Amino acid sequence: MSHPIDVVVTGLGATTPLGGDAPTTWAAALAGESGARPFEHDWAAQYGLPVEFAATIKVKPEDVLPRPELKRMDPSAQYAVIAAREAWADAGTPEVDGLRLGAVVSSGIGGIWTTLDGWDTLREKGARRILPMTVPMLMPNSPSAYVSLEFGAKAGAHALVSACASGAEAIGYGVEMIRSGRADVVIAGGTEATIHPMPIAAFAASRTLSLRNDDPTGASRPYDVDRDGFVIGEGAGVVVLESAAHAAARGARVYARIAGVGLSADGYHITSPEPSGDGQVRAMNAALEESGIAAREVVHVNAHATSTVVGDLIEARSIRGVLGDDADHVALSATKSMTGHLLGGAGALETIFTVLALHDRQAPPTINVENPDPELVLDLVRDKPRELPTGEIAAINNSFGFGGHNVALVVTSA
């Protein structure tokens, strides 16, 4: 059953491997561009990394932020603040009492650049050379705290950490803050800045990264029979959420509605998804039930689909299990094929993609799928966008994370 308080999206902001803002990122996604590129540094040779590429940020923070801000924030917070400022401006800079404004900005890993740089400084130069701002920069709640400080958000500043589901869960929590009456407006999203040799070596050791060094732009290929792992990415996605009543009172433009939030846990394995997809099914069903949306009303799914051998098909079967025969008319998109996997930022960016897909009536493409897996039981949008129906329509955005975290958001057209 739908909730009596409608929560709508009035602002969008992003900085990603495809662009320095949300419109540029969306245009590049619709054009089927890839954000994967070789490392700027000679890390592979220096450290023996088996991976030589990543989906790095398109517009560097130093080209956007003044030097004093750069010095006091880890890149994960820099990305979040850039995206939040854009989202706030896009929402029309709402006039809202700080006591009625919340911030929920998550990261799956936190300030790892600061942590590892601090350790290098300690080993090489001693304790006196450690920066006084090191702890505020490395803590996982730093992006949320800086967004709260930026806009005077006093209803609460939160940083849920659920690995690759963090960004979507942050948006879900923002929805709950509004529904519970704690806030009228919430700035919510996710961010990640982990393209550093140590995390890349660690992910490579877990055998989850693609090793297509000779073809970075073609490496992320969800649902292709030759997929061999994900491409690590970085960046942030942030949305401004409002109660529908608050948005209407100020005459705000509304992109879409976040109609349902579904959460579950697998309770199965620290990295592998539960093979039957039961947790994913429960999350999607919970989101649909909360939204009051029937399966036949869902026309689009932005899949988690990281391009791993096992995970892609588990999710596909889960989507089919939830939607049944109605899945036949659903346009499935796997946008990590273009952006790479932004880890804690992925769910937030993909929520923005889902919102814009409904707003613009275009499902973004999935690129690099040359030989679709014969076990894929869904209609994949390949290579070019697909027009979505007119009228009131709904979509699902899935985000799943290490540890068995499952988040599904149901988005409906405005």
Sequence and secondary structure as in RCSB ss.txt:
>XXXX:A:sequence
MSHPIDVVVTGLGATTPLGGDAPTTWAAALAGESGARPFEHDWAAQYGLPVEFAATIKVKPEDVLPRPELKRMDP
SAQYAVIAAREAWADAGTPEVDGLRLGAVVSSGIGGIWTTLDGWDTLREKGARRILPMTVPMLMPNSPSAYVSLE
FGAKAGAHALVSACASGAEAIGYGVEMIRSGRADVVIAGGTEATIHPMPIAAFAASRTLSLRNDDPTGASRPYDV
DRDGFVIGEGAGVVVLESAAHAAARGARVYARIAGVGLSADGYHITSPEPSGDGQVRAMNAALEESGIAAREVVH
VNAHATSTVVGDLIEARSIRGVLGDDADHVALSATKSMTGHLLGGAGALETIFTVLALHDRQAPPTINVENPDPE
LVLDLVRDKPRELPTGEIAAINNSFGFGGHNVALVVTSA
>XXXX:A:secstr
   SS EEEEEEEEE SS SSHHHHHHHHHTT    EE SS HHHHHT S  EEB  SS GGGTS HHHHHHS H
HHHHHHHHHHHHHHHTT     GGGEEEEEE SS  HHHHHHHHHHHHHH GGGS TTHHHHHSTTHHHHHHHHH
HT  SEEE    GGGHHHHHHHHHHHHHHTTS SEEEEEEEE   SHHHHHHHHHTT B   TT GGG   TTBT
T   B BB EEEEEEEEEHHHHHHTT    EEEEEEEEEE  S SSS  TT HHHHHHHHHHHHHHT  GGGEEE
EE    S TTHHHHHHHHHHHHHGGGGGG EEE THHHH B GGGHHHHHHHHHHHHHHHTEE  B S SSB TT
  SEE BSS EE  SSS EEEEEEEETTTEEEEEEEEE 
